[in-house]
Amino acid sequence: MEIIKSFILGIVQGLTEFLPVSSSGHIEIFKEILGLSFESQNGLFFTLILHLATAISALIYFWDDVKNILKSTIKFKDDENFHFALMIIVSMIPAGLVGFFLEEKINQLFNGNLLLVGSMLIITSLLLLISDKIKSKNRKLSAKNSFLIGLAQALAILPGISRSGSTIATSIFMGINRDLAAKFSFLMVIPIIVGSSLKMILFDDIVYDGSILINYIIGFFAALISGYYACKWMIFFVRKSKLKYFALYCFVIGISSILYSIF
């Protein structure tokens, strides 16, 4: 894998993990454009590196929140932070089950299929457009709506369905404050990424190739830095109800992907 391709894929992963445009969908598109396969042993290790980088970027951006959540959880302190941690655990249930049992089958279905990816991007576009028109409310997170948000995250296993877009939109549909919706969306993905990485390490045949160490490093830091700024930008866009711009982007990319696959 060339260094420039590692850099591009790192940027794509970091930005699209948190911006509501579907990281898996864009990875499929760029795999096709750059002529890459992530199914090789080296490719799997590179995927692992990019996923961990995006998880770390969210941890860095929300470090104060994460620190308070961990303190309350360790002490079993009955406060808002401990409640937040419990809701994250509830949200993990559907995504964890779907990811463990169905991820490989779904990846096989979508691998290189830009027609399906484009169709899912159009669905993401509609979700974002509708959520942008809903007035913000101040309902709190509950076990019920956290589970439903987790279901939305589980659906985002489909390349083209944005994880952040679907979870934030679902939160807004249920009347959760936009700031809280964005924070919950970004923090709930961290244990999922860690769990997915552990699954990859335990069950997939991953090989580290020291001869392309520079590729790993460049991809990691590209994803880390772009992921951090994607978190920052996304908070602004959600707060200001500016998701329609991403809706337009997803629609254009979705249509382009469909046309590319046909012609």
Phi, psi and omega per residue, in radians:
M1 nan 2.197 -3.109
E2 -1.228 2.683 -3.092
I3 -1.059 -0.736 -3.110
I4 -1.114 -0.612 3.105
K5 -1.204 -0.656 3.084
S6 -1.078 -0.731 3.129
F7 -1.125 -0.808 -3.128
I8 -1.065 -0.815 -3.118
L9 -1.167 -0.582 3.065
G10 -1.121 -0.788 3.101
I11 -1.080 -0.794 -3.129
V12 -1.063 -0.819 -3.137
Q13 -1.097 -0.813 -3.096
G14 -1.100 -0.801 -3.124
L15 -1.210 -0.817 -2.986
T16 -1.418 -0.228 3.061
E17 -1.144 -0.608 -3.058
F18 -1.940 -0.542 3.006
L19 -1.292 2.517 -2.977
P20 -1.418 1.074 -3.094
V21 -2.260 0.133 3.082
S22 1.308 1.786 3.100
S23 -1.157 -0.764 -3.113
S24 -1.135 -0.658 3.107
G25 -1.121 -0.763 -3.132
H26 -1.236 -0.600 3.078
I27 -1.089 -0.723 3.102
E28 -1.078 -0.740 3.141
I29 -1.100 -0.812 -3.093
F30 -1.286 -0.500 3.009
K31 -1.043 -0.723 -3.133
E32 -1.192 -0.775 -3.105
I33 -1.148 -0.761 -3.066
L34 -1.550 -0.104 3.126
G35 1.184 0.776 -3.087
L36 -1.954 2.746 3.019
S37 -2.267 2.210 3.121
F38 -1.615 0.098 -3.085
E39 -1.493 -0.196 3.087
S40 -1.247 2.865 -3.127
Q41 -1.063 -0.787 3.121
N42 -1.150 -0.643 -3.140
G43 -1.116 -0.661 3.126
L44 -1.146 -0.695 3.115
F45 -1.150 -0.694 3.107
F46 -1.113 -0.696 3.073
T47 -1.047 -0.768 3.121
L48 -1.036 -0.770 3.137
I49 -1.056 -0.795 -3.109
L50 -1.140 -0.726 -3.142
H51 -1.112 -0.770 3.131
L52 -1.131 -0.633 3.131
A53 -1.100 -0.730 -3.139
T54 -1.209 -0.617 3.080
A55 -1.116 -0.747 3.132
I56 -1.136 -0.653 -3.140
S57 -1.083 -0.689 3.099
A58 -1.190 -0.688 3.101
L59 -1.058 -0.730 3.138
I60 -1.134 -0.818 -3.077
Y61 -1.127 -0.708 -3.087
F62 -1.808 0.494 -2.998
W63 -1.008 -0.742 -3.138
D64 -1.063 -0.749 3.101
D65 -1.140 -0.778 -3.124
V66 -1.082 -0.732 -3.141
K67 -1.075 -0.769 3.129
N68 -1.179 -0.670 3.115
I69 -1.116 -0.760 3.136
L70 -1.128 -0.723 3.131
K71 -1.063 -0.829 -3.125
S72 -1.158 -0.647 -3.124
T73 -1.195 -0.763 3.133
I74 -1.091 -0.658 -3.118
K75 -1.554 -0.029 -3.045
F76 0.885 0.734 -3.117
K77 -1.381 2.201 -3.076
D78 -1.390 1.396 3.133
D79 -2.442 -3.028 -3.081
E80 -1.090 -0.661 -3.124
N81 -1.183 -0.709 3.103
F82 -1.148 -0.701 3.088
H83 -1.076 -0.716 3.123
F84 -1.053 -0.752 3.128
A85 -1.095 -0.732 3.116
L86 -1.089 -0.694 -3.136
M87 -1.181 -0.587 3.062
I88 -1.120 -0.726 3.115
I89 -1.078 -0.752 3.113
V90 -1.073 -0.739 -3.107
S91 -1.159 -0.406 -3.100
M92 -1.285 -0.390 -2.995
I93 -1.028 -1.009 -3.114
P94 -1.134 -0.733 -3.119
A95 -1.145 -0.679 3.127
G96 -1.115 -0.765 -3.136
L97 -1.149 -0.816 -3.134
V98 -1.124 -0.777 -3.126
G99 -1.090 -0.683 -3.077
F100 -1.276 -0.718 -3.010
F101 -1.678 -0.446 -2.982
L102 -2.089 -0.193 -3.010
E103 -1.000 -0.789 -3.094
E104 -1.110 -0.723 -3.138
K105 -1.152 -0.720 -3.131
I106 -1.187 -0.698 3.110
N107 -1.085 -0.655 3.090
Q108 -1.141 -0.636 -3.135
L109 -1.170 -0.672 -3.026
F110 -1.695 -0.210 -3.038
N111 -0.988 1.935 3.125
G112 1.326 0.059 -3.104
N113 -1.641 1.491 -3.075
L114 -1.228 -0.345 3.079
L115 -1.125 -0.821 3.117
L116 -1.204 -0.729 3.118
V117 -1.044 -0.789 3.123
G118 -1.079 -0.691 3.118
S119 -1.107 -0.723 3.118
M120 -1.180 -0.600 3.095
L121 -1.124 -0.618 3.095
I122 -1.171 -0.661 3.064
I123 -1.097 -0.750 3.080
T124 -1.025 -0.735 3.122
S125 -1.003 -0.779 -3.138
L126 -1.147 -0.708 3.118
L127 -1.048 -0.802 -3.119
L128 -1.139 -0.729 -3.107
L129 -1.116 -0.752 -3.136
I130 -1.182 -0.769 -3.098
S131 -1.134 -0.516 -3.128
D132 -1.182 -0.388 -3.086
K133 -1.612 -0.101 -3.123
I134 -1.525 2.329 3.131
K135 -1.265 2.443 -3.108
S136 -1.212 2.407 3.065
K137 -2.122 -3.031 -3.047
N138 -2.273 0.665 3.071
R139 -1.243 2.592 -3.127
K140 -1.565 2.818 3.066
L141 -1.216 2.358 3.062
S142 -2.238 2.969 3.121
A143 -1.065 -0.663 -3.105
K144 -1.144 -0.925 -3.087
N145 -1.282 -0.444 3.059
S146 -1.162 -0.680 3.104
F147 -1.145 -0.712 3.125
L148 -1.147 -0.659 3.069
I149 -1.138 -0.647 3.067
G150 -1.100 -0.640 3.068
L151 -1.099 -0.713 3.099
A152 -1.084 -0.683 3.105
Q153 -1.158 -0.637 3.114
A154 -1.123 -0.666 3.123
L155 -1.146 -0.439 -3.117
A156 -1.268 0.021 3.000
I157 -1.171 -0.338 3.077
L158 -1.309 2.049 3.115
P159 -0.996 2.196 -3.088
G160 1.950 -0.439 3.013
I161 -1.539 2.030 -3.105
S162 -1.250 2.240 3.109
R163 -1.141 -0.908 -3.131
S164 -1.148 -0.685 3.141
G165 -1.114 -0.776 -3.098
S166 -1.230 -0.687 -3.123
T167 -1.274 -0.698 3.112
I168 -1.195 -0.740 3.113
A169 -1.071 -0.771 3.115
T170 -1.067 -0.730 3.107
S171 -1.063 -0.790 -3.135
I172 -1.145 -0.695 3.098
F173 -0.993 -0.599 -3.098
M174 -1.593 0.152 3.015
G175 1.482 0.291 3.118
I176 -1.418 2.443 3.133
N177 -0.919 2.443 -3.048
R178 -1.061 -0.735 3.125
D179 -1.082 -0.785 3.128
L180 -1.151 -0.668 3.128
A181 -1.055 -0.762 -3.134
A182 -1.184 -0.791 -3.133
K183 -1.098 -0.756 3.140
F184 -1.122 -0.711 3.140
S185 -1.058 -0.743 -3.075
F186 -1.323 -0.651 -3.110
L187 -1.378 -0.527 -3.124
M188 -1.210 -0.358 -3.112
V189 -1.399 -0.365 -3.072
I190 -1.052 -0.907 3.106
P191 -1.120 -0.511 3.103
I192 -1.173 -0.748 3.111
I193 -1.119 -0.752 3.127
V194 -1.101 -0.774 3.121
G195 -1.097 -0.728 3.114
S196 -1.119 -0.667 3.121
S197 -1.162 -0.718 3.108
L198 -1.116 -0.715 3.098
K199 -1.058 -0.722 -3.138
M200 -1.122 -0.732 -3.123
I201 -1.164 -0.713 -3.048
L202 -1.379 -0.640 -2.965
F203 -1.964 -0.254 -3.123
D204 -1.814 2.697 -3.119
D205 -1.534 1.487 -3.065
I206 -1.734 2.366 3.139
V207 -2.222 2.259 3.055
Y208 -1.535 2.219 -3.132
D209 -1.927 1.818 -3.086
G210 -1.108 -0.351 -3.105
S211 -1.249 -0.303 3.114
I212 -2.070 0.601 3.127
L213 -0.958 -0.711 -3.118
I214 -1.071 -0.598 3.097
N215 -1.121 -0.768 3.119
Y216 -1.063 -0.785 -3.091
I217 -1.126 -0.817 -3.122
I218 -1.115 -0.773 3.112
G219 -1.082 -0.740 -3.130
F220 -1.059 -0.904 -3.070
F221 -1.259 -0.518 3.060
A222 -1.122 -0.756 3.127
A223 -1.220 -0.686 -3.121
L224 -1.094 -0.889 -3.072
I225 -1.227 -0.788 -3.140
S226 -1.172 -0.597 3.094
G227 -1.127 -0.718 3.115
Y228 -1.045 -0.834 -3.119
Y229 -1.258 -0.504 3.066
A230 -1.116 -0.701 3.057
C231 -1.022 -0.832 -3.108
K232 -1.081 -0.812 -3.121
W233 -1.174 -0.694 -3.066
M234 -1.158 -0.667 3.079
I235 -0.995 -0.759 3.136
F236 -1.114 -0.847 -3.081
F237 -1.134 -0.668 3.118
V238 -1.173 -0.787 -3.117
R239 -1.077 -0.650 -3.078
K240 -1.625 0.117 -3.116
S241 0.956 0.912 -3.118
K242 -1.961 0.422 -3.102
L243 -1.243 -0.245 -3.135
K244 -1.084 -0.479 3.116
Y245 -1.180 -0.689 3.082
F246 -1.241 -0.562 3.089
A247 -1.074 -0.778 3.119
L248 -1.109 -0.757 3.138
Y249 -1.052 -0.842 -3.132
C250 -1.074 -0.657 -3.142
F251 -1.137 -0.795 -3.127
V252 -1.123 -0.799 3.139
I253 -1.166 -0.650 3.112
G254 -1.096 -0.838 3.110
I255 -1.102 -0.733 3.140
S256 -1.085 -0.704 3.138
S257 -1.138 -0.718 3.118
I258 -1.111 -0.809 3.135
L259 -1.113 -0.689 3.136
Y260 -1.106 -0.688 -3.112
S261 -1.235 -0.512 -3.106
I262 -1.419 -0.743 -3.044
F263 -1.778 nan nan
